[in-house]
Amino acid sequence: MYNALLRAPGATAALIAESLNLSPARIRRALGALERSAMVSRTPGPVALHTRPARRRP
């Protein structure tokens, strides 16, 4: 899914789900995992892709 975001930065979760033929719930779970690892941030509307790894907070 991260690769799909790289190909379509700013895509919505619904668009990602449709393009990958996955359920919206599966996309939300995957986005949650990517968000916890600081690779993306979710906002109302499109997903923000982080091009540089964020620093982990202690």
C-alpha positions in Angstrom: 0.0 0.0 0.0 2.9 2.4 0.7 4.0 2.0 -3.0 0.4 2.9 -4.1 0.8 6.1 -2.0 4.2 6.8 -3.7 2.5 6.5 -7.1 -0.4 8.7 -6.1 0.5 11.1 -3.3 -2.4 12.8 -1.7 -4.8 9.9 -2.5 -7.7 9.3 -0.3 -8.2 6.1 1.6 -11.2 5.3 -0.5 -9.2 5.8 -3.7 -6.4 3.6 -2.4 -8.9 0.9 -1.4 -10.5 0.9 -4.9 -7.2 0.9 -6.8 -5.9 -2.0 -4.7 -9.2 -3.9 -4.7 -9.1 -4.0 -0.9 -11.8 -3.1 1.7 -11.8 0.3 3.2 -11.4 -1.3 6.7 -8.2 -3.0 5.5 -6.8 0.3 4.2 -7.7 2.1 7.4 -5.8 -0.6 9.4 -2.8 -0.4 7.1 -2.8 3.4 7.3 -2.9 3.2 11.1 0.2 1.1 11.0 2.0 3.4 8.6 0.9 6.4 10.7 2.3 4.8 13.9 5.6 4.3 12.1 5.6 8.0 11.0 5.5 7.1 7.3 2.2 8.9 6.7 -0.2 11.2 8.4 -3.9 11.1 8.0 -5.9 14.2 7.6 -9.5 14.9 6.5 -9.3 14.1 2.8 -6.0 13.0 1.3 -3.3 11.0 3.1 0.0 12.9 3.6 3.0 10.9 2.6 6.2 11.6 4.5 9.2 11.4 2.2 11.7 11.4 5.1 11.4 9.2 8.1 10.3 11.1 11.1 12.2 10.9 14.4 10.8 8.6 16.9 9.8 10.1 20.1 10.9 8.4 23.3 
